[in-house]
Amino acid sequence: MKKGLLLSLLMLISISVSAELQKMSGDGELLKSDNLEWSCVLDEKNSLVWEVKSEDKRLQSSLNTYTWFDGESGRDNGTFSKNCYWGKNCNTKSYTDDINKRELCSFTDWRLPSRNELNSIVDYYGDSDTLINSDFFPNTQMDSYWTSTSVKDNPKLAYEIPFFFGGSIARDKTIDTFVRLVRSAD
């Protein structure tokens, strides 16, 4: 009896979380949840639009990694970045600039998410080993993703969110890791 009640409660939580997420086309149009191709995800609860990664070895490849750089701190040349198929300067600033030039989902105001924003899509109750709703965010690596949040007392470090155990950790900005961009839906 208790197991059945717990299972029902978990399913309701899972359904309500999914109901707050909507797929978007490359043109920014809302799509049905069963659509098999989409470029962005609208998070209605937090009024955010998220980038979706691709299996293709191009700009939005799920395997691309970047050093953290905002124009002032971090590493701009991406010396240690891997799988950067789209060109030189494999850093977060260059990547963000390139996505904005391409007008992903018809928007030009993409940015790195804050620590709290990226933590908002961590899904501890899902069916995937990667702590994210893979129905909306396929191709997410079971690894860490950069945030825009630098460590207050040490500007050489920025926070990243590990999608294999959640929370956040600080990492040297010269080390490469994964990126998922966001923008405000307002």
C-alpha positions in Angstrom: 0.0 0.0 0.0 2.7 2.5 1.0 4.8 1.6 -2.1 1.9 2.2 -4.4 1.1 5.6 -2.8 4.8 6.6 -3.0 5.0 5.5 -6.6 1.8 7.5 -7.5 3.2 10.6 -5.7 6.5 10.3 -7.6 4.6 10.0 -10.9 2.5 13.1 -10.2 5.7 15.0 -9.4 7.3 13.8 -12.6 4.2 14.8 -14.7 3.9 18.2 -13.1 7.6 19.0 -13.8 7.2 17.9 -17.4 4.1 20.0 -17.8 6.2 23.1 -17.0 8.6 22.3 -19.9 7.7 22.9 -23.5 9.6 22.1 -26.7 10.4 24.9 -29.1 11.3 24.9 -32.8 14.4 26.5 -34.2 12.1 29.5 -35.1 10.9 29.8 -31.5 7.5 28.3 -32.0 6.0 26.1 -29.2 5.7 22.5 -30.2 3.8 19.5 -28.9 5.6 17.4 -26.3 5.7 14.4 -28.6 7.5 16.3 -31.3 10.8 14.5 -32.2 12.7 17.6 -33.3 13.2 20.7 -31.2 16.0 23.2 -30.6 15.0 24.9 -27.3 13.0 24.2 -24.1 10.7 26.7 -22.4 10.7 26.4 -18.7 7.4 28.1 -17.8 7.9 27.8 -14.0 11.2 29.7 -14.0 10.5 31.8 -17.2 13.6 30.6 -18.9 14.4 29.2 -22.4 17.1 26.6 -22.5 19.4 25.5 -25.4 19.1 21.8 -26.4 22.3 20.0 -27.4 22.8 18.0 -30.6 24.5 14.7 -31.5 25.9 16.4 -34.6 29.5 17.5 -34.6 28.8 21.1 -35.1 28.4 24.2 -33.0 25.8 22.8 -30.6 27.4 19.3 -30.3 26.8 17.7 -26.9 30.5 16.7 -26.8 31.9 20.2 -27.1 33.7 21.6 -24.1 34.9 25.1 -23.3 37.0 27.1 -21.0 35.3 29.8 -18.9 35.8 33.3 -20.3 33.7 36.5 -20.0 36.0 38.9 -21.7 37.8 39.8 -18.5 38.6 36.7 -16.6 39.2 33.1 -17.4 41.0 31.6 -20.5 40.1 33.1 -23.9 42.1 30.7 -26.1 40.5 27.4 -25.0 43.8 25.6 -25.1 42.5 22.7 -23.1 39.1 22.5 -24.8 38.1 19.3 -26.6 35.8 18.6 -29.4 35.4 22.2 -30.4 34.3 21.6 -34.0 33.3 25.1 -34.8 36.6 27.0 -34.7 39.1 28.8 -32.5 38.7 30.4 -29.1 36.8 27.5 -27.6 35.6 29.5 -24.6 32.2 30.3 -23.2 32.2 33.9 -24.5 32.9 32.9 -28.1 30.4 30.1 -27.9 27.7 32.4 -26.6 28.5 35.0 -29.3 28.3 32.4 -32.0 24.9 31.1 -30.8 23.6 34.7 -30.6 24.8 35.4 -34.2 22.9 32.3 -35.3 19.7 33.5 -33.5 18.9 30.1 -32.0 15.1 29.8 -31.7 15.0 33.4 -33.0 16.7 34.9 -30.0 20.0 36.9 -29.7 20.3 37.2 -25.9 21.7 33.8 -24.9 24.0 33.7 -21.9 25.5 31.3 -19.4 23.0 30.5 -16.7 23.5 31.5 -13.1 24.2 28.8 -10.5 20.6 28.8 -9.3 19.2 28.8 -12.9 21.2 25.7 -13.9 20.4 24.0 -10.7 16.7 24.5 -11.5 16.8 21.9 -14.3 18.6 19.2 -12.2 16.1 16.3 -11.9 16.7 14.0 -9.0 13.6 12.0 -9.6 13.9 11.1 -13.2 14.6 7.8 -14.9 18.0 8.8 -16.3 21.4 8.4 -14.7 22.1 11.9 -15.9 20.1 14.2 -13.5 18.0 15.9 -16.1 14.7 15.3 -17.9 16.1 13.5 -21.0 12.7 13.8 -22.7 13.4 17.5 -23.1 17.2 17.6 -22.8 18.6 14.7 -24.7 22.3 14.4 -25.3 23.2 15.8 -21.9 26.5 14.5 -20.7 26.9 12.9 -17.3 29.3 15.6 -16.4 29.5 19.2 -15.2 28.2 22.3 -17.0 29.5 25.9 -16.5 27.5 28.6 -14.8 28.1 32.4 -15.0 28.7 32.6 -11.3 32.3 33.2 -10.3 33.5 32.4 -6.8 33.2 35.6 -4.8 36.6 35.4 -3.0 38.5 33.8 -5.9 37.8 35.2 -9.4 39.9 32.4 -11.0 37.1 30.0 -10.1 33.6 29.6 -11.4 30.8 27.3 -10.3 29.6 24.4 -12.4 26.7 22.0 -11.9 27.5 18.3 -12.1 24.6 16.4 -13.7 25.7 13.2 -12.1 25.1 14.1 -8.5 23.7 17.7 -8.4 24.7 20.6 -6.2 27.5 22.8 -7.4 31.3 22.8 -7.3 33.9 25.4 -8.0 36.4 24.8 -10.8 39.4 26.7 -12.3 38.2 28.7 -15.3 41.1 27.5 -17.4 39.7 23.9 -17.3 37.2 22.9 -20.0 33.8 21.6 -19.3 30.3 21.6 -21.0 27.9 24.5 -21.6 24.1 24.8 -21.8 23.0 28.4 -22.6 19.8 30.0 -21.3 17.8 33.2 -21.8 15.0 34.9 -20.0 11.5 34.1 -21.4 10.2 37.4 -20.2 
